Structure formats: C-alpha cells, structure tokens
C-alpha cells in the first residue's frame, strides 16, 4: 500500500506499530491521528477508517469560520472530538 495525501503508511519490521497516520494542517493548527492495523483488522480496513475520518475532518474545517486567519477554538474542539471518536 502506498501513502496518499494527508495519509502516511507506517510499516516497520522492528517497531510495534503498523498502520496509517492521518495528519492535516489548516490555518495554523495540525491534527494527527493514528489508525493501527491491529485495532481496525488489517491494512485495508485501517485505511478505510482513516480516509473516512479525513473526509469528515476536511468538511468540518472547510465549513468553519476563521478568527484572525486561524481556526476558532470551537472548531478545534470539534475536530479533536471527531478524531478521538474515529472508528
């Protein structure tokens, strides 16, 4: 599997983590979430969960108002909650 924009594949033989990392930066704020293969049942399922979360996160960020060119605290809290509940 190959990395995609905002999604990076991690497969290390010597490390305990294998899976996908979602990382997106907008308006001075970076959001990161890991999707391990073990938790989601394999590489394809963890990728599907990461892609679904990325679409939801982008929709939330793009539809939000900005305060002084940055994301509002409310938007940041909503995004962090969305990432924490990602399944």
NORURKA-V987465 format. One record per pair of residues at least 24 apart in sequence whose ideal C-beta (glycine too) atoms are under 10 Angstrom apart, sorted by sequence separation. I is the first residue (numbers start at 1). J is the second residue. If there is no record, write none. Layout:
<<I/J> <I/J>>
This chain:
<<10/34> <18/42> <19/43> <33/57> <6/31> <10/35> <18/43> <57/82> <8/34> <10/36> <11/37> <20/46> <31/57> <56/82> <57/83> <10/37> <19/46> <20/47> <22/49> <56/83> <7/35> <9/37> <18/46> <19/47> <20/48> <22/50> <20/49> <21/50> <22/51> <24/53> <31/60> <53/82> <57/86> <19/49> <20/50> <24/54> <31/61> <53/83> <56/86> <19/50> <20/51> <22/53> <23/54> <26/57> <11/43> <22/54> <26/58> <29/61> <53/85> <54/86> <20/53> <24/57> <53/86> <9/43> <20/54> <24/58> <26/60> <27/61> <52/86> <53/87> <22/57> <26/61> <52/87> <26/62> <50/86> <9/46> <24/61> <27/64> <49/86> <9/47> <26/64> <28/66> <49/87> <27/66> <7/47> <26/66> <27/67> <28/68> <31/71> <9/50> <27/68> <28/69> <29/70> <1/43> <8/50> <27/69> <28/70> <29/71> <1/44> <4/47> <7/50> <27/70> <28/71> <6/50> <7/51> <26/70> <27/71> <1/46> <6/51> <26/71> <27/72> <31/76> <1/47> <4/50> <7/53> <29/75> <40/86> <4/51> <7/54> <29/76> <33/80> <40/87> <6/54> <27/75> <31/79> <39/87> <5/54> <26/75> <27/76> <31/80> <33/82> <34/83> <4/54> <29/79> <33/83> <6/57> <29/80> <31/82> <32/83> <33/84> <35/86> <6/58> <31/83> <34/86> <35/87> <26/79> <33/86> <24/79> <24/83> <22/83> <22/86>>
